[in-house]
Amino acid sequence: MDKRHPNRIVIVGASAAGLTAAETLRKDNFNGDIVMVGAENAAPYMRPPLSKQLLAGTWTEDRAQFRSPDKLMALNAQWRLGSAAVHLDREAQRVEMADGSSIEYDGLIIATGVNPRRFPDTAGIDGVHILRTTSDARALRKDFAPGRRLVVIGAGFLGCEVAAVARKSQLHVTIVDPLTTPMMRQLGEEIGDHVATLHQSHGVEMALGSEVAALRSHHGQVTGVAMNDGSVIDADLVLMAIGSTPSIDWLADSGLSLTNGVDCDEFCVAAPGIVAAGDVASWHHRVYGRRMRLEHQTNALEQATVAARALVSARKEPFAPIPFFWSDQFDVKIQVYGIPHNAATVSITRGDPSQGRFAAVYRHRGRMEAILTWNLPRETIRLRQELLSDMALRPITSGL
């Protein structure tokens, strides 16, 4: 079978990237078989609302679904939900499943996403949570009650968003992180300080600059978080928001390059007849001039379109977007285009942080690296155009 003209495409991962890949194939008149494989027994749904609207109870789970049942049926795909892929046999062009079955393919799209990290020896302790699926959000919300003590381990997007929802639900909240500023990894120290001020103004306590030693429990119920400095933070609930790892265990002996996720070229191609998209995909960004892997829904949607077309078309397009992500915390919407460099200089270009509305530009070595707005959505559009103009002048690098 000519890899550019497959008759049967298997998409492993039935979330944002997987669904978008299937829709792209149909829009581009692919008339062959599409098999959608998903470990969760659920139709594709949006993950960003898990830490916001679904956790707060302002959305139902149905509202978080990407498409109605009728639109999913219109894809004319075979859905294999509720069983995970466990092995890839590239020579036989076959995906082996946890239920003992196998699926043959001509073309393969890998969109298995990521798995949340967990502290060891925490399984089975009541009150200890992760947040990756709707069932996780359901379980965490069930444990929310006014006056309960929640310790959020990890001060990134997920941890800060959950902390905001919990405070609005009248829980006592403490955020713990080894870094001295929340969201430092994502936004840098200067903007992270504004995030800290926002949370503290709403009563969130911060235990920053100290690492977790262990979780404390009694009779199977979590009771606290022990820190490396010897202190203990009392807790009725703990959320582990300590990052994630690419879901690639099932590919371990496939022969694919798996440095940080599924390694792809600038066209999202991992091997002949195999592409990857979404949180699991690591690819060469020809404008930034380096390999990257992003865990944002917008990236998953855009990358899946490019990957699907690279699989079936003789003309491939490089995937070189300006990354976009956002976060809603309390009454603040943070929007970012680009990738804030950890050594960048941050300049406030409009507004005033003390007034709760401002825009900022990240510059490194004379170049714009990213822009950020804080409750200034219209300014986001203008600054994005500036960033686009700046990036258009940069040399293009090959991933070879």
RAFEN-V480593 format. One record per run of one state. SS is the DSSP state (H for helix, E for strand, C for the rest). FROM is the first residue (numbers start at 1). TO is the last residue. If there is no record, write none. Layout:
[[SS & FROM & TO] [SS & FROM & TO]]
//
This chain:
[[C & 1 & 2] [H & 3 & 5] [C & 6 & 7] [E & 8 & 12] [C & 13 & 15] [H & 16 & 27] [C & 28 & 32] [E & 33 & 38] [C & 39 & 44] [E & 45 & 45] [C & 46 & 47] [H & 48 & 51] [C & 52 & 52] [H & 53 & 56] [C & 57 & 61] [H & 62 & 64] [E & 65 & 65] [C & 66 & 68] [H & 69 & 73] [C & 74 & 77] [E & 78 & 81] [C & 82 & 84] [E & 85 & 89] [C & 90 & 93] [E & 94 & 97] [C & 98 & 101] [E & 102 & 104] [C & 105 & 106] [E & 107 & 110] [C & 111 & 113] [E & 114 & 116] [C & 117 & 125] [E & 126 & 126] [C & 127 & 127] [E & 128 & 129] [C & 130 & 133] [H & 134 & 143] [C & 144 & 148] [E & 149 & 153] [C & 154 & 156] [H & 157 & 168] [C & 169 & 171] [E & 172 & 177] [C & 178 & 183] [H & 184 & 201] [C & 202 & 204] [E & 205 & 208] [C & 209 & 211] [E & 212 & 218] [C & 219 & 220] [E & 221 & 227] [C & 228 & 231] [E & 232 & 234] [C & 235 & 236] [E & 237 & 240] [C & 241 & 243] [E & 244 & 246] [C & 247 & 248] [H & 249 & 251] [C & 252 & 261] [E & 262 & 263] [C & 264 & 268] [E & 269 & 271] [C & 272 & 273] [E & 274 & 276] [C & 277 & 277] [H & 278 & 280] [E & 281 & 285] [C & 286 & 289] [E & 290 & 292] [C & 293 & 296] [H & 297 & 312] [C & 313 & 323] [E & 324 & 329] [C & 330 & 331] [E & 332 & 338] [C & 339 & 344] [E & 345 & 352] [H & 353 & 355] [C & 356 & 356] [E & 357 & 364] [C & 365 & 366] [E & 367 & 374] [C & 375 & 376] [H & 377 & 392] [C & 393 & 400]]
//
